[in-house]
Amino acid sequence: MGKLHLPIIIEMDEDGYYIVSCPLFKGCHSYGETIDEALENIREVIEMCLEEAKVEEINKFVGFRELEITENV
């Protein structure tokens, strides 16, 4: 079995938990109190997603961009 290199998005919520997502799979999210815990948890979720999808059928990650928005104050 080959290795996959998957993009992971890491955010911090208002309570200090790390929220992790893999944009290649719909609904592929998890969290943890530390980044390491969050990454371990998302690994389990990704493995479950891979059980139901063929590698050839997963979404293709294109890239990350920032979008500037003016705040309405």
The first five atom37 places (N, CA, C, CB, O) and aatype in JSON, in Angstrom:
{
  "aatype": [12, 7, 11, 10, 8, 10, 14, 9, 9, 9, 6, 12, 3, 6, 3, 7, 18, 18, 9, 19, 15, 4, 14, 10, 13, 11, 7, 4, 8, 15, 18, 7, 6, 16, 9, 3, 6, 0, 10, 6, 2, 9, 1, 6, 19, 9, 6, 12, 4, 10, 6, 6, 0, 11, 19, 6, 6, 9, 2, 11, 13, 19, 7, 13, 1, 6, 10, 6, 9, 16, 6, 2, 19],
  "atom_mask": [
    [1, 1, 1, 1, 1],
    [1, 1, 1, 0, 1],
    [1, 1, 1, 1, 1],
    [1, 1, 1, 1, 1],
    [1, 1, 1, 1, 1],
    [1, 1, 1, 1, 1],
    [1, 1, 1, 1, 1],
    [1, 1, 1, 1, 1],
    [1, 1, 1, 1, 1],
    [1, 1, 1, 1, 1],
    [1, 1, 1, 1, 1],
    [1, 1, 1, 1, 1],
    [1, 1, 1, 1, 1],
    [1, 1, 1, 1, 1],
    [1, 1, 1, 1, 1],
    [1, 1, 1, 0, 1],
    [1, 1, 1, 1, 1],
    [1, 1, 1, 1, 1],
    [1, 1, 1, 1, 1],
    [1, 1, 1, 1, 1],
    [1, 1, 1, 1, 1],
    [1, 1, 1, 1, 1],
    [1, 1, 1, 1, 1],
    [1, 1, 1, 1, 1],
    [1, 1, 1, 1, 1],
    [1, 1, 1, 1, 1],
    [1, 1, 1, 0, 1],
    [1, 1, 1, 1, 1],
    [1, 1, 1, 1, 1],
    [1, 1, 1, 1, 1],
    [1, 1, 1, 1, 1],
    [1, 1, 1, 0, 1],
    [1, 1, 1, 1, 1],
    [1, 1, 1, 1, 1],
    [1, 1, 1, 1, 1],
    [1, 1, 1, 1, 1],
    [1, 1, 1, 1, 1],
    [1, 1, 1, 1, 1],
    [1, 1, 1, 1, 1],
    [1, 1, 1, 1, 1],
    [1, 1, 1, 1, 1],
    [1, 1, 1, 1, 1],
    [1, 1, 1, 1, 1],
    [1, 1, 1, 1, 1],
    [1, 1, 1, 1, 1],
    [1, 1, 1, 1, 1],
    [1, 1, 1, 1, 1],
    [1, 1, 1, 1, 1],
    [1, 1, 1, 1, 1],
    [1, 1, 1, 1, 1],
    [1, 1, 1, 1, 1],
    [1, 1, 1, 1, 1],
    [1, 1, 1, 1, 1],
    [1, 1, 1, 1, 1],
    [1, 1, 1, 1, 1],
    [1, 1, 1, 1, 1],
    [1, 1, 1, 1, 1],
    [1, 1, 1, 1, 1],
    [1, 1, 1, 1, 1],
    [1, 1, 1, 1, 1],
    [1, 1, 1, 1, 1],
    [1, 1, 1, 1, 1],
    [1, 1, 1, 0, 1],
    [1, 1, 1, 1, 1],
    [1, 1, 1, 1, 1],
    [1, 1, 1, 1, 1],
    [1, 1, 1, 1, 1],
    [1, 1, 1, 1, 1],
    [1, 1, 1, 1, 1],
    [1, 1, 1, 1, 1],
    [1, 1, 1, 1, 1],
    [1, 1, 1, 1, 1],
    [1, 1, 1, 1, 1]
  ],
  "atom_positions": [
    [[0.84, -1.18, 0.0], [0.0, 0.0, 0.0], [0.89, 1.25, 0.0], [-0.96, -0.01, 1.22], [1.85, 1.32, 0.76]],
    [[0.57, 2.21, -0.84], [1.35, 3.44, -0.93], [0.97, 4.42, 0.16], [0.0, 0.0, 0.0], [0.01, 4.21, 0.91]],
    [[1.73, 5.48, 0.24], [1.44, 6.52, 1.22], [0.71, 7.67, 0.55], [2.75, 7.03, 1.88], [0.98, 8.01, -0.6]],
    [[-0.22, 8.26, 1.28], [-0.95, 9.43, 0.81], [-0.47, 10.64, 1.61], [-2.49, 9.24, 0.96], [-0.24, 10.54, 2.81]],
    [[-0.33, 11.75, 0.95], [-0.01, 13.02, 1.6], [-1.25, 13.89, 1.45], [1.28, 13.71, 0.98], [-1.56, 14.34, 0.35]],
    [[-1.94, 14.13, 2.55], [-3.22, 14.82, 2.51], [-3.14, 16.19, 3.18], [-4.29, 13.97, 3.19], [-2.45, 16.34, 4.19]],
    [[-3.82, 17.18, 2.62], [-3.84, 18.5, 3.26], [-4.73, 18.47, 4.5], [-4.34, 19.58, 2.26], [-5.79, 17.85, 4.51]],
    [[-4.27, 19.14, 5.53], [-5.02, 19.25, 6.78], [-5.1, 20.73, 7.14], [-4.35, 18.41, 7.93], [-4.1, 21.44, 7.1]],
    [[-6.28, 21.18, 7.5], [-6.48, 22.55, 7.94], [-6.61, 22.52, 9.47], [-7.75, 23.2, 7.27], [-7.38, 21.73, 10.01]],
    [[-5.85, 23.37, 10.15], [-5.88, 23.42, 11.61], [-6.34, 24.82, 12.03], [-4.47, 23.09, 12.22], [-5.78, 25.82, 11.59]],
    [[-7.36, 24.87, 12.88], [-7.87, 26.12, 13.41], [-7.98, 25.99, 14.93], [-9.26, 26.48, 12.77], [-7.97, 24.88, 15.47]],
    [[-8.08, 27.11, 15.62], [-8.32, 27.08, 17.05], [-9.67, 27.74, 17.33], [-7.17, 27.79, 17.83], [-9.94, 28.84, 16.84]],
    [[-10.51, 27.05, 18.11], [-11.81, 27.64, 18.42], [-11.73, 28.55, 19.63], [-12.84, 26.53, 18.65], [-10.67, 28.72, 20.22]],
    [[-12.86, 29.13, 19.99], [-12.9, 30.11, 21.08], [-12.58, 29.51, 22.45], [-14.25, 30.78, 21.12], [-12.27, 30.24, 23.39]],
    [[-12.67, 28.19, 22.57], [-12.36, 27.52, 23.83], [-10.93, 26.99, 23.88], [-13.33, 26.38, 24.06], [-10.54, 26.37, 24.87]],
    [[-10.15, 27.24, 22.83], [-8.76, 26.81, 22.8], [-8.54, 25.41, 22.26], [0.0, 0.0, 0.0], [-7.41, 24.91, 22.31]],
    [[-9.58, 24.76, 21.73], [-9.43, 23.44, 21.12], [-8.96, 23.61, 19.68], [-10.76, 22.65, 21.17], [-9.29, 24.59, 19.01]],
    [[-8.18, 22.65, 19.22], [-7.72, 22.65, 17.83], [-8.71, 21.86, 16.99], [-6.28, 22.04, 17.71], [-8.99, 20.69, 17.26]],
    [[-9.24, 22.51, 15.97], [-10.19, 21.9, 15.05], [-9.41, 21.55, 13.78], [-11.42, 22.86, 14.74], [-8.75, 22.42, 13.21]],
    [[-9.49, 20.3, 13.35], [-8.76, 19.88, 12.16], [-9.74, 19.34, 11.13], [-7.7, 18.8, 12.51], [-10.74, 18.71, 11.47]],
    [[-9.44, 19.61, 9.86], [-10.28, 19.17, 8.76], [-9.4, 18.7, 7.61], [-11.23, 20.29, 8.29], [-8.29, 19.21, 7.41]],
    [[-9.89, 17.73, 6.87], [-9.25, 17.31, 5.64], [-10.22, 17.65, 4.51], [-8.88, 15.77, 5.66], [-11.25, 17.0, 4.37]],
    [[-9.9, 18.67, 3.7], [-10.83, 19.13, 2.67], [-11.07, 18.13, 1.54], [-10.33, 20.4, 2.09], [-11.95, 18.35, 0.7]],
    [[-10.33, 17.05, 1.5], [-10.54, 16.06, 0.44], [-11.77, 15.2, 0.67], [-9.33, 15.17, 0.32], [-12.27, 14.57, -0.25]],
    [[-12.26, 15.19, 1.9], [-13.42, 14.37, 2.24], [-14.49, 15.26, 2.86], [-13.03, 13.23, 3.21], [-14.21, 16.07, 3.74]],
    [[-15.72, 15.09, 2.4], [-16.85, 15.84, 2.93], [-17.1, 15.39, 4.38], [-18.12, 15.64, 2.05], [-17.22, 14.2, 4.65]],
    [[-17.19, 16.35, 5.29], [-17.49, 16.02, 6.68], [-16.33, 15.43, 7.46], [0.0, 0.0, 0.0], [-16.55, 14.82, 8.51]],
    [[-15.11, 15.59, 6.98], [-13.94, 15.0, 7.63], [-13.32, 16.02, 8.58], [-12.89, 14.54, 6.57], [-12.45, 16.8, 8.2]],
    [[-13.79, 16.0, 9.83], [-13.37, 16.95, 10.83], [-13.13, 16.22, 12.15], [-14.41, 18.09, 11.01], [-13.72, 15.17, 12.39]],
    [[-12.28, 16.78, 12.98], [-12.1, 16.3, 14.34], [-11.51, 17.42, 15.17], [-11.19, 15.03, 14.37], [-11.39, 18.55, 14.7]],
    [[-11.13, 17.12, 16.4], [-10.58, 18.15, 17.28], [-9.7, 17.5, 18.35], [-11.7, 18.98, 17.92], [-9.68, 16.28, 18.5]],
    [[-8.99, 18.34, 19.08], [-8.19, 17.87, 20.19], [-7.73, 19.03, 21.05], [0.0, 0.0, 0.0], [-7.78, 20.19, 20.63]],
    [[-7.29, 18.71, 22.26], [-6.79, 19.75, 23.16], [-5.41, 20.24, 22.75], [-6.75, 19.23, 24.59], [-5.03, 21.36, 23.08]],
    [[-4.66, 19.4, 22.01], [-3.35, 19.78, 21.47], [-3.37, 19.5, 19.97], [-2.18, 19.01, 22.19], [-4.23, 18.78, 19.47]],
    [[-2.4, 20.08, 19.26], [-2.32, 19.81, 17.82], [-2.04, 18.33, 17.59], [-1.21, 20.69, 17.16], [-2.65, 17.72, 16.71]],
    [[-1.15, 17.74, 18.37], [-0.85, 16.32, 18.19], [-2.07, 15.44, 18.4], [0.25, 15.9, 19.16], [-2.3, 14.5, 17.65]],
    [[-2.87, 15.75, 19.43], [-4.09, 14.98, 19.68], [-5.07, 15.16, 18.54], [-4.73, 15.41, 21.01], [-5.7, 14.19, 18.1]],
    [[-5.21, 16.39, 18.05], [-6.13, 16.65, 16.95], [-5.7, 15.9, 15.69], [-6.21, 18.16, 16.66], [-6.54, 15.35, 14.98]],
    [[-4.39, 15.87, 15.41], [-3.89, 15.17, 14.23], [-4.08, 13.66, 14.36], [-2.42, 15.48, 14.0], [-4.39, 12.98, 13.38]],
    [[-3.9, 13.13, 15.56], [-4.14, 11.71, 15.79], [-5.62, 11.38, 15.55], [-3.72, 11.31, 17.23], [-5.95, 10.35, 14.96]],
    [[-6.5, 12.26, 16.02], [-7.94, 12.04, 15.84], [-8.36, 12.15, 14.38], [-8.73, 13.05, 16.67], [-9.18, 11.35, 13.92]],
    [[-7.8, 13.11, 13.64], [-8.19, 13.26, 12.23], [-7.67, 12.08, 11.42], [-7.66, 14.59, 11.65], [-8.28, 11.69, 10.43]],
    [[-6.54, 11.51, 11.83], [-6.02, 10.32, 11.15], [-7.04, 9.19, 11.2], [-4.68, 9.86, 11.8], [-7.27, 8.51, 10.2]],
    [[-7.67, 9.0, 12.36], [-8.69, 7.95, 12.5], [-9.89, 8.24, 11.6], [-9.15, 7.84, 13.97], [-10.44, 7.33, 10.98]],
    [[-10.31, 9.51, 11.54], [-11.45, 9.88, 10.7], [-11.12, 9.67, 9.23], [-11.86, 11.36, 10.96], [-11.95, 9.16, 8.47]],
    [[-9.9, 10.04, 8.82], [-9.48, 9.85, 7.42], [-9.47, 8.37, 7.08], [-8.08, 10.48, 7.18], [-9.9, 7.98, 5.99]],
    [[-8.99, 7.53, 7.98], [-8.97, 6.09, 7.73], [-10.38, 5.56, 7.51], [-8.3, 5.34, 8.89], [-10.6, 4.7, 6.66]],
    [[-11.36, 6.08, 8.28], [-12.75, 5.67, 8.08], [-13.26, 6.15, 6.72], [-13.64, 6.21, 9.21], [-13.98, 5.42, 6.03]],
    [[-12.9, 7.38, 6.34], [-13.32, 7.91, 5.04], [-12.73, 7.07, 3.9], [-12.88, 9.39, 4.89], [-13.41, 6.81, 2.91]],
    [[-11.48, 6.65, 4.05], [-10.83, 5.86, 3.01], [-11.44, 4.47, 2.87], [-9.35, 5.73, 3.3], [-11.37, 3.87, 1.8]],
    [[-12.05, 3.95, 3.94], [-12.73, 2.66, 3.86], [-13.92, 2.72, 2.93], [-13.17, 2.2, 5.25], [-14.31, 1.71, 2.34]],
    [[-14.5, 3.91, 2.79], [-15.71, 4.06, 1.98], [-15.47, 4.68, 0.62], [-16.7, 4.89, 2.72], [-16.38, 4.73, -0.21]],
    [[-14.25, 5.17, 0.36], [-13.96, 5.82, -0.92], [-12.68, 5.26, -1.51], [-13.86, 7.34, -0.75], [-11.74, 4.94, -0.78]],
    [[-12.64, 5.16, -2.81], [-11.42, 4.77, -3.49], [-10.52, 5.99, -3.61], [-11.72, 4.16, -4.9], [-11.0, 7.11, -3.76]],
    [[-9.22, 5.77, -3.53], [-8.26, 6.88, -3.6], [-8.47, 7.69, -4.87], [-6.82, 6.35, -3.54], [-8.33, 8.92, -4.84]],
    [[-8.81, 7.04, -5.96], [-8.99, 7.74, -7.24], [-10.23, 8.63, -7.23], [-9.1, 6.73, -8.37], [-10.35, 9.52, -8.07]],
    [[-11.15, 8.41, -6.29], [-12.42, 9.14, -6.27], [-12.43, 10.32, -5.31], [-13.53, 8.21, -5.93], [-13.41, 11.07, -5.29]],
    [[-11.39, 10.51, -4.52], [-11.41, 11.6, -3.55], [-11.19, 12.94, -4.24], [-10.33, 11.38, -2.46], [-10.61, 13.01, -5.33]],
    [[-11.67, 14.0, -3.61], [-11.51, 15.35, -4.17], [-10.04, 15.68, -4.35], [-12.19, 16.41, -3.25], [-9.18, 15.13, -3.65]],
    [[-9.75, 16.55, -5.26], [-8.37, 17.01, -5.5], [-8.17, 18.34, -4.8], [-8.07, 17.13, -7.03], [-8.95, 19.27, -5.0]],
    [[-7.13, 18.43, -3.98], [-6.81, 19.68, -3.3], [-6.09, 20.59, -4.27], [-5.96, 19.43, -2.02], [-5.09, 20.2, -4.86]],
    [[-6.6, 21.8, -4.44], [-6.03, 22.75, -5.4], [-5.07, 23.71, -4.71], [-7.14, 23.53, -6.1], [-4.01, 24.0, -5.25]],
    [[-5.42, 24.19, -3.55], [-4.54, 25.12, -2.86], [-5.28, 25.92, -1.82], [0.0, 0.0, 0.0], [-6.47, 25.73, -1.59]],
    [[-4.55, 26.83, -1.21], [-5.08, 27.67, -0.16], [-4.94, 29.12, -0.59], [-4.36, 27.41, 1.2], [-3.91, 29.51, -1.14]],
    [[-5.93, 29.9, -0.36], [-5.91, 31.32, -0.69], [-6.49, 32.11, 0.45], [-6.67, 31.6, -1.98], [-7.33, 31.61, 1.2]],
    [[-6.07, 33.36, 0.59], [-6.71, 34.29, 1.52], [-7.58, 35.23, 0.71], [-5.66, 35.08, 2.35], [-7.25, 35.59, -0.42]],
    [[-8.69, 35.62, 1.3], [-9.6, 36.55, 0.66], [-9.79, 37.73, 1.61], [-10.97, 35.87, 0.32], [-10.15, 37.55, 2.77]],
    [[-9.54, 38.93, 1.13], [-9.68, 40.12, 1.96], [-11.12, 40.61, 1.93], [-8.72, 41.24, 1.48], [-11.71, 40.8, 0.86]],
    [[-11.68, 40.79, 3.12], [-13.05, 41.27, 3.26], [-13.02, 42.51, 4.14], [-13.98, 40.16, 3.87], [-12.33, 42.53, 5.16]],
    [[-13.75, 43.53, 3.77], [-13.85, 44.75, 4.58], [-14.91, 44.55, 5.64], [-14.17, 45.99, 3.7], [-16.04, 44.17, 5.34]],
    [[-14.55, 44.81, 6.9], [-15.5, 44.67, 8.0], [-16.5, 45.8, 7.98], [-14.77, 44.64, 9.34], [-16.16, 46.94, 7.67]],
    [[-17.74, 45.5, 8.29], [-18.78, 46.51, 8.47], [-18.81, 46.86, 9.94], [-20.18, 46.0, 7.97], [-19.32, 46.1, 10.76]],
    [[-18.28, 48.01, 10.26], [-18.2, 48.41, 11.68], [-19.23, 49.45, 12.0], [-16.81, 48.94, 12.02], [-19.31, 49.91, 13.14]]
  ]
}
